[in-house]
C-alpha cells in the first residue's frame, strides 16, 4: 500500500493505492493551499488505512520540477512520514505524472485515433508553469520514452520550431495555457484540463516500489531546475 502525495503545482492531492488499484483520493484545485490542506489530506488517508486495518509500505511524492514552495511542502511531509513509520520514500518525476494524467484521461487518450491520422510522428509535451513566459517541460514519445530531456524553456514563437517540422506536439499542463497565443505552428496541439493528481502517480510509484528504486530519505532534495528567487513584497503605502 502506497501513500501518494502530489504538490508540484497549485493542485494539492493525496491518494492511497495498492498495486495498481486506487483505494482513496482527495484533492484541492483552488490555489496554493498546500500548507493548510496537505496535513489534513494525509490524516484522512491515514484514517482510511486504520479503518481498513492496513499498513502503508512506502510514501511516493512528486519530486519536481514544479513550484518551489509546493515541492518543499510535499517532500518535507513525505520525509516526516517516512521517518515516523520507518518506511522508504519514492520520488516521482512531476512531468511524468502529467503524462500519466493525460493517459488516464478517457476523453483525450483512450481513443488513440485522436493522436494519429497524419504522416507526422506524435510527441507529448507536459508543461509546468515557471512564471512569466517560462515553463518546465520535456518531450515524450507516445510509448512514454524520452525524446528531449527536462528543461526550463522561455517560450517564444521559435520554441520547438526544429521539432515541429516533423512532429505533431501535444502541449498540456498548467504551463501550456499561456503558450497558446505564442506557439502558432500548424503542428501544435493543446489539451486543456490535464492536472497532475496523486492518483496519476500510482503506476509510476508502483513500478519504482517493485524495483526498489527508493530515494535517500535523509538527503533527497526536489528537482527544482531553477534556483529559488525571492521577491520583495509590494509597499502598501
TAQUI-V15548 format. One record per residue. RES is the residue in one letter. BURIAL is + if it has 16 or more other C-alpha atoms within 10 Angstrom, else -. D_FIRST is the distance of its C-alpha to the first C-alpha in Angstrom with 1 decimal. Layout:
res:RES burial:BURIAL d_first:D_FIRST
res:RES burial:BURIAL d_first:D_FIRST
This chain:
res:X burial:+ d_first:0.0
res:X burial:+ d_first:3.8
res:X burial:+ d_first:6.9
res:X burial:+ d_first:9.7
res:X burial:+ d_first:13.3
res:X burial:+ d_first:16.4
res:X burial:+ d_first:19.8
res:X burial:+ d_first:22.1
res:X burial:+ d_first:24.6
res:X burial:+ d_first:25.9
res:X burial:+ d_first:22.8
res:X burial:+ d_first:20.2
res:X burial:+ d_first:16.8
res:X burial:+ d_first:13.3
res:X burial:+ d_first:10.4
res:X burial:+ d_first:7.0
res:X burial:+ d_first:5.5
res:X burial:- d_first:4.4
res:X burial:+ d_first:7.0
res:X burial:- d_first:9.8
res:X burial:- d_first:9.4
res:X burial:- d_first:9.8
res:X burial:+ d_first:9.1
res:X burial:+ d_first:11.0
res:X burial:+ d_first:13.2
res:X burial:+ d_first:16.3
res:X burial:+ d_first:18.9
res:X burial:+ d_first:22.5
res:X burial:- d_first:25.1
res:X burial:- d_first:28.1
res:X burial:- d_first:28.4
res:X burial:+ d_first:27.6
res:X burial:- d_first:26.1
res:X burial:+ d_first:23.1
res:X burial:- d_first:24.6
res:X burial:- d_first:25.1
res:X burial:- d_first:22.0
res:X burial:+ d_first:19.0
res:X burial:- d_first:18.9
res:X burial:- d_first:19.4
res:X burial:+ d_first:16.6
res:X burial:+ d_first:14.1
res:X burial:- d_first:15.5
res:X burial:+ d_first:15.1
res:X burial:+ d_first:11.4
res:X burial:+ d_first:11.4
res:X burial:- d_first:13.8
res:X burial:- d_first:11.7
res:X burial:+ d_first:9.0
res:X burial:- d_first:12.2
res:X burial:- d_first:14.0
res:X burial:- d_first:11.4
res:X burial:- d_first:11.6
res:X burial:- d_first:7.9
res:X burial:- d_first:6.7
res:X burial:+ d_first:5.0
res:X burial:+ d_first:5.4
res:X burial:+ d_first:7.1
res:X burial:+ d_first:9.0
res:X burial:+ d_first:10.5
res:X burial:+ d_first:14.0
res:X burial:+ d_first:17.0
res:X burial:+ d_first:19.4
res:X burial:+ d_first:22.6
res:X burial:+ d_first:25.2
res:X burial:+ d_first:25.8
res:X burial:+ d_first:27.0
res:X burial:+ d_first:27.8
res:X burial:+ d_first:27.1
res:X burial:+ d_first:23.9
res:X burial:+ d_first:22.4
res:X burial:+ d_first:23.5
res:X burial:+ d_first:22.0
res:X burial:+ d_first:18.6
res:X burial:+ d_first:18.6
res:X burial:+ d_first:20.2
res:X burial:+ d_first:17.6
res:X burial:+ d_first:14.7
res:X burial:+ d_first:16.9
res:X burial:- d_first:17.6
res:X burial:+ d_first:14.0
res:X burial:+ d_first:13.5
res:X burial:- d_first:16.8
res:X burial:- d_first:16.2
res:X burial:- d_first:13.1
res:X burial:- d_first:14.2
res:X burial:- d_first:11.3
res:X burial:+ d_first:12.0
res:X burial:+ d_first:12.5
res:X burial:+ d_first:12.6
res:X burial:+ d_first:15.6
res:X burial:+ d_first:16.1
res:X burial:+ d_first:19.7
res:X burial:+ d_first:20.6
res:X burial:+ d_first:23.2
res:X burial:+ d_first:20.9
res:X burial:+ d_first:18.7
res:X burial:+ d_first:22.0
res:X burial:+ d_first:22.7
res:X burial:+ d_first:19.4
res:X burial:+ d_first:20.4
res:X burial:+ d_first:23.8
res:X burial:+ d_first:22.5
res:X burial:- d_first:20.4
res:X burial:- d_first:23.6
res:X burial:- d_first:25.3
res:X burial:- d_first:28.7
res:X burial:+ d_first:28.8
res:X burial:- d_first:27.1
res:X burial:- d_first:26.9
res:X burial:- d_first:30.7
res:X burial:- d_first:31.2
res:X burial:- d_first:34.9
res:X burial:- d_first:34.3
res:X burial:+ d_first:34.0
res:X burial:- d_first:36.7
res:X burial:- d_first:40.3
res:X burial:- d_first:42.2
res:X burial:- d_first:43.2
res:X burial:- d_first:41.0
res:X burial:- d_first:37.7
res:X burial:+ d_first:34.7
res:X burial:+ d_first:32.7
res:X burial:+ d_first:30.0
res:X burial:+ d_first:30.4
res:X burial:+ d_first:27.7
res:X burial:+ d_first:29.4
res:X burial:+ d_first:28.4
res:X burial:+ d_first:31.3
res:X burial:+ d_first:32.8
res:X burial:- d_first:35.7
res:X burial:- d_first:39.2
res:X burial:- d_first:39.4
res:X burial:+ d_first:36.8
res:X burial:+ d_first:33.3
res:X burial:+ d_first:30.5
res:X burial:+ d_first:30.2
res:X burial:+ d_first:29.8
res:X burial:+ d_first:30.8
res:X burial:+ d_first:28.7
res:X burial:- d_first:29.9
res:X burial:- d_first:28.8
res:X burial:- d_first:26.7
res:X burial:- d_first:24.8
res:X burial:- d_first:26.8
res:X burial:- d_first:28.4
res:X burial:- d_first:32.1
res:X burial:- d_first:32.7
res:X burial:- d_first:30.8
res:X burial:+ d_first:29.5
res:X burial:- d_first:32.5
res:X burial:+ d_first:33.9
res:X burial:+ d_first:36.5
res:X burial:- d_first:39.4
res:X burial:+ d_first:40.1
res:X burial:- d_first:43.7
res:X burial:- d_first:45.4
res:X burial:- d_first:45.3
res:X burial:- d_first:41.6
res:X burial:+ d_first:40.1
res:X burial:- d_first:43.7
res:X burial:- d_first:43.7
res:X burial:- d_first:40.4
res:X burial:+ d_first:41.4
res:X burial:- d_first:44.6
res:X burial:- d_first:42.8
res:X burial:+ d_first:39.4
res:X burial:+ d_first:38.1
res:X burial:+ d_first:35.6
res:X burial:+ d_first:33.2
res:X burial:+ d_first:32.5
res:X burial:+ d_first:29.7
res:X burial:+ d_first:27.9
res:X burial:+ d_first:29.4
res:X burial:+ d_first:31.9
res:X burial:+ d_first:33.3
res:X burial:+ d_first:35.2
res:X burial:+ d_first:37.7
res:X burial:+ d_first:38.4
res:X burial:- d_first:39.7
res:X burial:- d_first:43.2
res:X burial:- d_first:43.5
res:X burial:+ d_first:42.1
res:X burial:- d_first:44.6
res:X burial:+ d_first:44.6
res:X burial:- d_first:44.6
res:X burial:+ d_first:41.6
res:X burial:- d_first:39.4
res:X burial:+ d_first:37.0
res:X burial:- d_first:34.9
res:X burial:- d_first:31.9
res:X burial:- d_first:31.3
res:X burial:- d_first:28.4
res:X burial:+ d_first:25.6
res:X burial:+ d_first:23.2
res:X burial:+ d_first:20.3
res:X burial:+ d_first:17.5
res:X burial:+ d_first:13.9
res:X burial:+ d_first:13.1
res:X burial:+ d_first:15.2
res:X burial:+ d_first:13.1
res:X burial:+ d_first:10.4
res:X burial:+ d_first:12.4
res:X burial:+ d_first:13.7
res:X burial:+ d_first:10.7
res:X burial:+ d_first:9.1
res:X burial:- d_first:12.7
res:X burial:+ d_first:13.0
res:X burial:+ d_first:10.0
res:X burial:- d_first:11.6
res:X burial:- d_first:14.9
res:X burial:- d_first:14.2
res:X burial:- d_first:15.7
res:X burial:+ d_first:14.9
res:X burial:+ d_first:17.2
res:X burial:- d_first:19.5
res:X burial:+ d_first:18.3
res:X burial:- d_first:21.8
res:X burial:- d_first:23.7
res:X burial:- d_first:21.8
res:X burial:+ d_first:23.8
res:X burial:+ d_first:23.1
res:X burial:+ d_first:25.2
res:X burial:+ d_first:27.8
res:X burial:- d_first:30.3
res:X burial:- d_first:33.0
res:X burial:- d_first:34.2
res:X burial:- d_first:33.8
res:X burial:- d_first:37.1
res:X burial:- d_first:38.0
res:X burial:- d_first:40.3
res:X burial:- d_first:43.2
res:X burial:- d_first:43.0
res:X burial:- d_first:45.7
res:X burial:- d_first:48.7
res:X burial:- d_first:49.2
res:X burial:- d_first:52.9
